[in-house]
Amino acid sequence: MVFKDYYKILGLETNKVTTDEIKNAYREKAKKYHPDKNEGNAEIEEIFKDINEAYKILSNSRTKRKYDYNWNRYVRRKAQKTTQKEKKTLKETIIEMLFGEVSKKKAKKTQTPQYGEDINTSVEVSIEQAFFGANKKLKFRTVQGKETTFNFKVPAGARNHDKIKIPGQGQQGKNGGKNGDLVISINIKDNNNLKLVGSDLFLELPIKVWEAALGTTKKISVLKEELQIVIPKCTSSGDKLTIEGKGYSNGKGERGNLNIITKIVLSKEELAKEVKIFEMLKKAENQGKVTKCKTN
């Protein structure tokens, strides 16, 4: 997993910036790298995507606050380490010039402890596993080439891209410094017919032609809960039926909505059997004998 420095992408040197400064930086970068001015340049298109992604995260106070937590860990800490290393190197050089090799060896003994780098990885979980919580195993190879397996728990109600930190399981520290952490990013994977968007769930529900025309009641199971869905008369394919409070956790102790998207299906076998009925309906429509559905 590669951590993107959104501040650097927008040309900002620090995260201590105002919303206006973020907007101005975005406008300058977007103007410079807009695809319309760089038509056919795939590299510029990727840069433009990163610029929009950076602005989307940093212009929102909630997502910026969450991002800044990781930015301080991955960017500021690294900069601090680099500064410490440069200061140490300068100090050793001066000592060596004044007192020779013996003093240099003595200086090495008092080197500043360095924290180990974090190891970042990700794991895929289903919507159900994320909603109810699940025990997972993660197998990966360390920088030393050793294969390691970790058992960890995905908490109930985990959000997409949430991070689980396992302290001390990252790269080894130096000069007595603490080891880095293992940081696992949660990627929630959609099911075949169930999709997660924010805290809302979208479920595609197949129905028969006559069920759409006459109306019916369908039983479905979502997140281990049995629900009865009333399909009204004259339903079309692609209609949306919304059930409030039956979606995914919103992180505030509440749940989003469940959105049922109807899809009218008819198998080849059923179609072959009902051809005569459809022909009769077509004839009746041409003669003006078909009662049209009333829409509210």
Disulfide bonds with the S-S distance in Angstrom:
Cys234-Cys293 1.76
